[in-house]
């Protein structure tokens, strides 16, 4: 059957509806499921600060937080040739490793090694490139290098002030110089050792006890005073305007400044550069903080990115004309965070976990038709305050993915009062519906715009979150019974034994079905044409399409109905059991053995979840922050419409687009065509469903971008199942 409505330019006339005309797909054998189709890890959005144990000319090492060291080679970089310790410049690629009185040196790109033996009576102080700085028992400094890779040559440091006490040794963007901060006569000064001949020169005097410091082969900047290292004797440093940021490195003639002590709310820290020649300032990398430092070849490394999910290390080098150039050289893996809840619907896995602050957030992963992760982690909500969970409620906050790109949960205030919340269509909106002071309730399921709330008061509410709503509202209140919502139908026990009645939430019309249950069901669930009932010791599924009555197991914990199968967890063996009944006969197999030690034991929204709009199953696999996904192996039902919201706005335009919503039973790709009264195509829109919901937006323009001529328009929507199972579902208007 095909139904239609017409659109009038700048106005939508009448109530539009989509009638999905579909064919019944033949039954298919369900293959066994052995291994997960994929695994995802919930990553914290807190960007990890890294440090660089070594950063040279051919690559670098970095350590995120407390993790192990990772080595990275620069892409498309010709490593420096090896010329030995006599050529200090080749030390930009030397890694020094100290073991007691021995320093092992390795020219990283060529593999050439050398060993510096620290003489008895001297103590290690620092090493850079081919040079090792030591101090003897009298306080005198020495520069050690090797000849032929084994014989250590000792060059005494000259020019270091008598009586000076070294406070800090610092390497920077140079292998020919090393900085020393020292105290003398109550003042702190900064100087550089020329490692080629051991001469020391003081450049800046009168600094703070621990001055900020950055230098390369051309400039020294200490405590916001800058001076050329080749400046003549007696040259005074130039005072720079100081800020609350840190001196990070000098690259060419540019001073890199970052990591401010204070950042205004709503803004991000940035790495900036100030020319030491002209004083001009530029932004080098936005959203950059932590993990900033010099490289031995006179460049620098810095972390930057919009979030931990796209957090990268950039190499900064001179561009040859006084400026800087940047290149992304490594992606910093995001740290895992704990999964506090999971939900799955419409090929999208929602994970609930901690954000950088004290709040929690939903993130999601798109899955393909086989349940494989198909894209990066995406933020799906703003930061949310944690609910007050009931004692022993491991499944709190009771998640329910609604199949339209949204996820709902039950939020409980400190006073115990419950509200139903939905998020997911953007990263800022939270829609909430109070339950009139009800408390100690449970989420009873939901699909699309409707969520079922079972209150502790004994009342049951159907909460409606329609298209474009700014809040949810209770559309139906009744005494609490076993019940389920699928599409726009509320299923609940009828007046007779084994009877289940479906009530259209929009129209109030009812349909009664004799399921064959030997009781008034204590649990009812609905998915597509399947109705599940349970009496505690017996359970079954009624197929409304064929009127088949199928007996299913009822001997274990809570069951979750999906499309053609039932999922249960054996709390003794920790097996997740799948009962396939799509052929009319129930067969059960162990799908996976869940980790026995996982703290979540809340069933379908605690440690496992099933996609009622597709067929994949997700579960916590016992590794912190990880979730594995397996396909059910059960064929899905043909594509069908569950509910539609086709509104009639008075104006359609760029600021007021026409945004109907068609809720389908599984993900699809779709084409929406608008034609005029003569059958001429005016506009064609295409897209992929959000979850299993089709959400087009038409701004009133034609395919060429012009305005739509006056008169009635006709729409035609065709949806194609993304899993390839079953035919397309066309709906057309004359």
C-alpha positions in Angstrom: 0.0 0.0 0.0 1.3 3.5 -0.9 0.2 6.6 0.9 1.2 10.2 0.0 1.1 13.8 0.9 1.9 16.9 -1.1 4.2 19.8 -0.2 3.4 23.4 -1.1 6.3 25.8 -1.7 7.2 27.5 1.6 4.6 25.5 3.4 3.9 21.8 4.1 0.3 20.9 3.7 -1.4 18.1 5.6 0.2 15.4 7.7 2.8 13.4 5.8 3.5 9.8 6.4 5.8 7.1 5.1 4.4 3.7 4.2 7.2 1.2 3.8 6.3 -1.4 1.2 8.6 -4.3 1.8 8.8 -8.0 0.8 9.5 -10.8 3.2 13.1 -12.0 3.1 13.6 -15.8 3.1 14.9 -17.4 6.3 18.6 -17.9 6.4 20.7 -20.4 8.4 22.4 -18.8 11.4 26.2 -19.3 11.4 28.1 -20.0 14.6 29.8 -17.0 16.2 33.3 -17.8 17.5 35.4 -14.6 17.6 34.6 -10.9 18.2 34.1 -8.9 15.0 36.1 -6.1 16.7 37.1 -4.5 19.9 36.9 -0.8 20.9 38.4 1.1 23.8 36.8 4.0 25.5 39.3 6.7 25.6 39.3 9.6 28.0 39.1 13.0 26.4 41.8 14.3 28.7 44.8 15.1 26.5 47.9 13.4 27.8 51.0 15.4 28.6 54.1 13.8 27.1 57.8 14.2 27.8 60.7 13.6 25.5 63.6 11.4 26.9 65.4 12.2 23.7 64.7 14.3 20.6 67.2 14.5 17.8 67.6 15.0 14.1 66.2 11.7 12.8 63.5 11.1 15.3 62.6 11.2 19.0 61.3 9.3 22.0 58.3 10.3 23.9 56.5 9.0 27.0 52.8 9.7 27.6 52.1 10.1 31.3 53.4 7.0 33.0 53.4 4.8 29.9 56.4 3.2 28.3 58.7 5.1 25.9 57.8 5.1 22.2 60.3 5.8 19.5 59.3 7.7 16.4 61.2 8.3 13.1 60.6 11.5 11.3 58.9 10.8 8.0 60.7 11.8 4.8 63.8 12.9 6.7 67.4 12.2 5.5 69.3 11.2 8.7 72.6 13.1 9.3 75.8 11.4 8.3 78.2 10.2 11.0 81.5 12.1 11.3 82.5 11.1 14.8 82.9 13.1 18.1 85.3 15.5 16.4 82.3 16.9 14.5 80.0 18.1 17.2 77.2 18.8 14.6 76.7 15.1 14.0 75.8 14.8 17.7 72.2 16.0 16.8 71.5 12.3 16.2 73.3 10.9 19.3 71.5 9.1 22.1 73.4 9.0 25.5 72.7 6.3 28.0 74.5 6.4 31.4 75.3 3.4 33.5 77.3 4.4 36.6 80.7 5.8 35.4 80.1 4.9 31.8 78.1 6.8 29.2 77.2 4.8 26.1 76.7 6.9 22.9 75.0 5.8 19.8 74.6 7.7 16.5 71.0 6.6 16.0 70.7 6.8 12.2 74.0 5.1 11.4 74.4 2.8 14.5 77.9 4.0 15.2 78.7 3.8 18.9 81.2 5.3 21.4 81.8 4.9 25.1 82.8 7.7 27.5 84.4 6.5 30.7 84.1 9.0 33.5 87.4 9.2 35.4 87.6 8.4 39.1 86.9 11.4 41.2 84.5 13.0 38.7 80.7 12.9 38.8 78.2 12.9 35.9 76.3 16.2 35.5 74.8 16.2 31.9 75.3 14.9 28.4 74.3 16.2 25.0 75.5 15.0 21.6 79.0 13.7 21.7 79.8 15.6 24.9 79.5 14.6 28.6 79.8 17.3 31.4 81.2 16.2 34.8 82.4 17.8 38.0 85.4 16.8 40.1 85.9 16.9 43.8 87.1 20.5 43.7 84.0 21.8 42.0 85.8 22.1 38.6 83.8 21.2 35.5 85.0 19.0 32.6 83.9 18.2 29.1 84.5 14.6 28.1 84.6 13.1 24.6 86.1 10.1 22.9 88.7 9.5 20.3 88.2 6.5 18.0 85.1 5.7 20.1 86.9 4.4 23.1 89.6 6.8 24.4 88.1 9.5 26.7 89.5 13.0 26.3 89.1 15.4 29.2 88.8 19.1 28.5 88.6 21.3 31.6 85.9 24.1 31.6 87.5 27.5 31.7 85.8 30.8 32.6 83.4 29.4 35.1 83.4 31.9 38.0 85.4 31.0 41.1 83.1 30.1 44.0 80.0 29.8 41.8 77.6 27.0 42.8 75.9 25.3 39.9 72.1 25.1 40.5 70.9 23.6 37.2 72.3 22.0 34.1 70.1 22.4 31.0 70.3 21.1 27.4 68.4 22.9 24.7 68.3 23.1 20.9 72.0 22.7 20.5 74.7 20.1 20.7 77.5 22.6 20.8 76.4 24.4 24.0 75.0 23.5 27.4 73.4 25.9 29.8 74.4 26.2 33.5 72.4 28.2 36.1 74.6 29.1 39.0 74.5 31.1 42.3 77.2 33.5 43.4 77.2 36.2 46.0 73.5 35.9 46.4 72.7 36.3 42.7 71.6 33.8 40.2 73.2 33.9 36.7 72.9 31.9 33.5 75.7 31.0 31.1 76.7 28.6 28.3 79.5 26.2 28.0 81.0 26.0 24.5 81.4 22.3 24.3 84.0 22.5 21.5 86.7 24.0 23.7 85.2 24.0 27.2 84.9 27.8 27.6 82.2 29.2 29.7 80.5 32.6 29.4 77.9 34.3 31.6 75.2 36.0 29.6 72.4 37.0 32.1 72.9 38.0 35.7 70.4 38.8 38.5 67.8 36.2 37.5 65.3 34.5 39.8 66.4 31.4 41.7 64.9 29.1 39.0 64.8 31.2 35.8 62.9 30.1 32.8 65.4 29.2 30.1 65.5 28.4 26.4 68.4 28.5 23.9 69.8 27.3 20.6 73.0 28.0 18.7 72.0 31.6 18.1 70.1 32.8 21.1 69.8 32.5 24.9 66.7 33.6 26.6 66.7 33.5 30.4 64.0 35.0 32.7 62.6 37.0 29.7 65.9 38.5 28.7 67.3 37.6 25.3 70.9 37.8 23.9 72.7 36.5 20.9 75.2 33.9 21.9 77.8 35.5 19.5 77.3 39.0 21.0 80.4 40.9 21.8 81.8 41.0 25.4 79.9 43.4 27.6 76.7 43.2 25.6 73.6 43.5 27.8 70.6 41.2 27.1 67.4 42.7 25.9 64.4 42.6 28.2 61.3 41.0 26.8 57.7 41.7 27.8 56.9 38.8 30.1 53.6 36.9 30.3 52.3 34.1 32.5 53.4 31.5 29.8 56.5 29.4 29.7 59.6 29.8 27.6 59.6 26.5 25.7 62.3 26.6 23.0 64.1 28.9 20.6 63.8 27.8 16.9 65.8 29.9 14.5 65.1 33.5 15.5 61.7 32.6 17.1 61.0 32.2 20.8 58.3 29.6 21.4 56.0 30.4 24.3 53.3 28.2 25.7 51.7 26.5 28.7 50.0 29.5 30.3 49.4 29.4 34.0 45.8 30.5 33.5 43.3 30.1 30.5 39.9 31.7 30.4 37.0 29.4 30.3 35.9 28.4 26.8 39.3 29.0 25.4 42.3 26.7 24.6 45.9 27.2 25.3 48.1 27.8 22.2 51.7 27.7 21.3 52.9 31.1 20.1 56.2 32.4 18.6 57.8 35.8 19.2 60.5 37.0 16.8 63.7 37.8 18.7 64.5 40.1 15.8 61.3 42.0 15.1 59.2 41.3 18.2 56.3 40.2 16.1 54.1 37.4 17.5 52.3 34.6 15.7 50.3 31.5 16.6 52.2 28.3 15.8 49.7 25.7 17.0 46.3 26.2 18.5 45.0 23.9 21.2 48.6 23.1 22.3 49.8 22.6 25.8 52.1 20.3 27.7 54.6 18.2 25.8 56.6 21.2 24.3 60.3 21.1 24.1 63.5 21.6 22.0 65.2 19.1 19.7 68.9 18.7 19.5 69.0 20.0 15.9 67.5 23.4 16.8 63.9 22.6 16.3 61.1 21.7 18.7 58.3 19.3 19.4 54.8 20.2 20.6 51.6 18.4 21.3 48.4 19.9 19.9 44.9 18.8 18.8 41.2 19.3 19.5 40.9 16.4 22.0 42.7 13.2 23.1 41.1 11.5 20.2 43.1 13.6 17.8 46.1 14.5 19.9 49.3 14.8 17.9 53.0 15.6 18.2 54.2 18.3 15.7 57.7 19.0 14.7 58.6 22.7 14.4 61.6 23.8 12.3 62.8 27.1 10.7 61.2 27.8 7.3 64.3 29.4 5.9 62.9 32.9 5.8 62.8 33.8 9.5 59.5 32.0 10.2 58.5 28.5 11.3 57.0 25.5 9.7 55.1 22.6 11.4 54.5 19.0 10.5 52.5 16.3 12.4 54.9 13.5 13.2 53.1 11.2 15.6 49.6 10.5 17.0 49.5 10.2 20.8 47.2 7.3 21.8 44.5 8.3 24.1 44.4 6.8 27.6 41.7 4.4 28.4 38.9 5.2 30.8 36.5 2.9 32.6 33.2 2.0 30.9 30.3 2.9 33.3 27.6 1.6 31.0 27.0 0.6 27.4 24.1 0.6 25.0 23.8 -0.5 21.4 21.2 0.4 18.7 21.1 1.0 15.0 24.7 0.0 14.4 26.0 2.4 17.0 27.7 1.5 20.3 27.3 4.0 23.1 29.8 4.0 26.0 29.3 6.0 29.1 32.4 7.0 31.0 34.4 9.7 32.8 35.5 13.0 31.2 38.5 15.1 32.2 36.5 16.8 35.0 34.2 15.2 37.5 31.4 14.6 35.0 30.6 11.8 32.7 29.9 11.7 28.9 28.5 9.5 26.2 30.9 8.5 23.4 30.0 6.2 20.5 31.5 4.0 17.8 29.8 3.3 14.4 29.6 -0.4 13.5 29.3 -1.9 10.1 26.7 -4.6 9.2 29.0 -7.3 10.5 29.5 -5.5 13.9 33.0 -4.3 13.0 34.0 -0.8 14.3 33.8 1.6 11.4 35.3 4.9 12.5 36.8 6.7 15.5 35.3 7.4 18.8 32.9 10.3 18.7 31.6 12.5 21.4 27.8 12.2 21.8 26.8 14.4 24.7 28.0 17.2 26.9 29.5 16.5 30.3 26.8 15.0 32.5 26.5 15.0 36.3 26.5 11.5 37.8 23.2 10.2 39.0 22.7 9.1 42.6 22.6 5.3 42.2 20.6 3.0 44.4 22.6 0.7 46.7 23.5 -2.4 44.8 22.4 -1.1 41.4 25.3 -2.1 39.3 23.5 -1.1 36.1 22.9 2.5 37.1 22.2 4.7 35.3 20.1 2.2 33.2 21.0 3.1 29.6 18.7 2.5 26.7 19.7 3.2 23.1 16.6 4.3 21.3 17.6 3.5 17.7 17.3 7.1 16.4 20.8 8.3 17.3 19.8 9.0 20.9 20.4 7.2 24.1 18.3 7.6 27.3 19.1 7.0 30.9 17.4 7.4 34.2 18.8 10.2 36.3 18.2 10.3 40.1 18.7 13.4 42.1 20.2 13.5 45.6 16.7 13.5 47.0 15.9 10.3 45.1 13.5 11.8 42.5 13.9 10.4 39.0 14.0 12.1 35.6 14.2 10.5 32.2 17.1 12.0 30.1 18.0 11.7 26.4 21.1 12.9 24.6 22.9 12.0 21.4 21.8 14.1 18.4 24.5 16.7 19.2 27.2 17.3 21.8 25.4 20.0 23.7 21.7 19.2 24.1 20.2 17.4 27.1 16.5 16.7 27.1 14.9 15.8 30.5 11.5 14.8 31.6 10.7 14.7 35.4 8.5 11.9 36.7 6.4 14.1 39.0 8.5 13.2 42.1 8.5 9.4 41.5 11.6 7.6 42.7 13.3 4.2 42.9 12.0 3.4 39.4 13.5 1.6 36.4 13.7 2.2 32.7 11.4 -0.2 31.0 12.8 0.2 27.5 12.0 2.5 24.7 12.4 3.2 21.0 12.7 6.4 19.0 10.8 9.2 20.7 9.2 7.1 23.4 10.8 5.9 26.7 9.0 3.7 29.2 9.5 4.5 32.9 8.4 2.1 35.7 8.1 4.1 38.8 8.6 2.9 42.4 5.2 4.5 43.1 3.5 1.8 41.1 2.8 4.1 38.2 4.1 3.5 34.7 4.8 6.4 32.3 5.4 6.7 28.6 7.7 9.7 28.2 7.7 11.4 24.8 10.8 13.2 23.3 9.4 14.2 19.9 11.2 15.9 17.0 12.5 19.4 17.8 11.3 19.2 21.5 13.2 21.2 24.1 12.1 18.8 26.9 10.3 15.5 27.3 6.8 15.1 28.6 4.7 12.3 29.9 2.2 11.3 27.2 0.6 8.3 29.1 0.3 7.3 32.7 -1.1 4.0 33.9 -0.7 1.4 36.6 2.6 -0.4 36.4 2.5 -3.8 34.7 4.8 -5.7 32.5 5.1 -3.6 29.3 7.2 -2.8 26.3 7.3 0.1 23.7 8.2 -0.6 20.1 7.6 2.2 17.6 4.4 3.9 18.6 2.8 0.9 20.3 2.7 0.1 24.0 2.4 -3.6 24.6 1.0 -4.8 28.0 -1.0 -7.7 29.5 -4.6 -8.0 28.4 -7.6 -8.9 30.4 -7.4 -12.6 29.7 -4.7 -15.2 30.6 -1.9 -15.1 28.0 -3.4 -12.1 26.2 -1.2 -9.1 25.3 -2.7 -5.9 24.1 -1.0 -3.3 21.9 -2.1 0.3 22.3 -1.3 2.9 19.7 0.2 5.7 21.7 -0.9 8.3 19.2 -4.4 7.2 18.5 -5.3 5.1 21.5 -6.6 2.2 19.3 -5.9 -1.3 20.6 -5.1 -4.7 19.3 -5.2 -7.9 21.4 -3.2 -11.0 20.8 -3.4 -14.5 22.3 0.2 -15.4 22.9 -0.4 -18.8 24.4 1.2 -17.8 27.7 -0.2 -19.9 30.7 -0.3 -16.7 32.9 -0.5 -13.0 33.0 3.0 -12.2 31.8 5.5 -10.7 34.3 7.8 -9.6 31.5 6.9 -8.4 28.0 9.3 -7.3 25.3 8.7 -6.3 21.6 11.0 -6.1 18.6 9.5 -5.9 15.1 6.9 -8.6 14.8 8.3 -10.5 17.8 6.6 -10.4 21.2 8.4 -12.0 24.1 6.5 -13.0 27.3 7.7 -14.6 30.5 5.9 -16.1 33.4 9.1 -16.7 35.4 9.2 -20.4 35.0 8.1 -20.5 31.4 8.6 -18.1 28.4 7.8 -17.8 24.8 7.9 -15.7 21.7 4.8 -14.9 19.5 5.5 -14.0 15.9 2.8 -11.5 14.9 3.7 -11.9 11.2 3.0 -15.7 11.1 1.0 -16.2 14.3 3.6 -18.8 15.4 4.0 -19.5 19.1 7.6 -20.4 20.0 8.8 -21.8 23.4 12.1 -20.4 24.6 14.2 -21.1 27.7 13.2 -19.4 31.0 15.6 -21.1 33.4 18.2 -18.3 33.8 18.6 -14.6 34.6 17.0 -11.6 32.8 16.5 -12.0 29.0 16.8 -9.4 26.3 14.7 -9.7 23.1 16.4 -8.8 19.8 15.5 -9.3 16.2 14.9 -13.1 15.9 16.8 -14.1 19.0 16.9 -13.9 22.7 20.0 -13.1 24.8 20.5 -14.2 28.4 23.4 -14.4 30.9 24.1 -17.4 33.0 25.3 -15.8 36.2 26.9 -19.0 37.4 29.0 -19.9 34.4 29.2 -16.3 33.1 28.2 -17.5 29.6 26.2 -15.2 27.3 23.6 -17.5 25.8 21.9 -16.8 22.4 18.6 -18.5 21.6 17.8 -18.2 17.9 14.1 -18.6 17.1 13.7 -16.9 13.8 12.9 -20.2 12.0 10.1 -21.0 14.4 12.2 -23.4 16.5 14.4 -22.3 19.4 18.0 -23.3 19.4 20.5 -22.1 22.1 24.2 -21.8 22.0 26.9 -20.2 24.2 28.0 -17.0 22.4 30.9 -16.0 24.7 32.1 -16.5 28.2 32.1 -13.2 30.1 34.8 -12.3 32.5 33.8 -13.5 36.0 35.5 -10.6 37.8 33.8 -7.7 36.1 32.1 -5.4 38.6 29.1 -4.7 36.3 26.4 -7.3 36.7 23.4 -5.3 35.6 22.4 -7.3 32.5 21.8 -5.6 29.2 22.9 -2.1 30.4 25.6 -3.3 32.9 28.1 -5.5 31.2 26.5 -6.4 27.9 24.0 -5.0 25.4 22.3 -6.1 22.2 21.3 -4.1 19.1 17.5 -4.6 18.7 17.8 -2.6 15.4 20.5 -4.8 13.8 21.7 -7.8 15.7 25.2 -7.1 17.1 26.1 -7.9 20.7 28.6 -5.9 22.8 30.2 -6.9 26.1 32.8 -5.8 28.5 35.7 -8.1 27.9 37.6 -7.7 31.2 40.3 -5.3 30.0 39.9 -1.8 31.4 38.0 0.4 29.0 37.5 -2.3 26.4 34.3 -3.6 24.8 34.1 -6.5 22.3 31.4 -6.8 19.6 30.1 -10.0 18.1 27.4 -10.4 15.4 24.4 -12.5 16.3 24.5 -14.6 13.1 20.7 -14.3 12.9 19.2 -12.7 9.8 17.4 -9.4 10.4 13.8 -8.6 9.6 13.0 -6.7 6.4 13.2 -3.0 6.6 10.0 -1.5 8.0 8.6 1.8 9.4 8.0 1.9 13.2 6.8 5.5 13.6 6.9 8.8 11.7 6.9 12.5 12.5 6.1 14.4 9.3 5.2 17.9 10.4 3.6 20.8 8.5 5.6 24.0 9.1 4.2 27.3 7.8 7.5 28.3 6.3 10.4 26.4 4.8 13.8 28.1 4.4 17.5 28.0 5.3 16.7 29.0 8.9 13.5 26.9 9.0 14.2 23.7 7.1 11.6 20.9 6.8 12.9 18.2 9.1 10.7 15.1 9.1 11.7 12.0 11.0 10.9 8.4 9.9 11.8 5.8 12.5 12.8 2.5 10.8 13.6 -0.8 12.3 17.3 -1.0 11.2 19.9 1.3 9.6 19.5 2.4 6.0 20.7 4.6 3.3 18.0 6.8 1.8 17.0 9.0 -1.1 14.3 11.7 -0.7 13.0 13.1 -4.0 10.7 16.1 -4.3 8.8 16.7 -7.6 6.4 19.4 -8.8 2.9 18.9 -10.1 4.2 18.0 -13.6 6.5 15.3 -12.3 9.6 17.4 -12.7 12.3 16.7 -10.1 12.9 19.7 -7.9 15.3 18.4 -5.3 16.9 15.1 -4.4 18.4 14.5 -0.9 20.4 11.5 0.1 22.0 10.3 3.3 22.5 7.6 5.8 20.2 7.0 8.7 21.0 8.3 12.2 20.9 5.0 14.0 17.8 3.6 12.3 16.0 6.9 11.9 15.8 8.8 8.6 16.4 12.5 9.3 16.5 14.7 6.2 16.5 18.5 6.2 15.3 20.5 3.2 15.8 24.2 3.1 13.3 24.9 0.3 15.9 25.2 -2.5 16.2 23.2 -5.8 19.1 21.0 -6.8 20.6 24.1 -8.6 20.3 26.2 -5.5 17.5 28.4 -6.6 14.1 28.9 -5.0 11.3 26.4 -5.5 8.5 27.5 -7.7 5.0 27.8 -6.2 2.5 25.0 -6.2 2.2 21.6 -4.7 5.3 19.3 -4.4 5.3 15.5 -4.0 7.9 13.6 -2.0 9.2 10.1 -2.6 11.4 8.4 0.0 13.3 5.1 -0.7 15.4 3.5 2.0 17.9 0.7 1.4 18.9 -1.6 4.3 22.6 -1.1 5.1 23.0 -4.8 6.1 21.9 -5.8 2.6 19.2 -8.1 4.0 15.8 -7.7 2.4 14.5 -5.4 -0.2 14.4 -1.6 -0.3 11.4 0.1 1.3 9.8 2.7 -1.1 7.2 5.2 -0.2 6.0 7.7 -2.8 3.5 10.5 -3.2 1.5 11.4 -6.3 
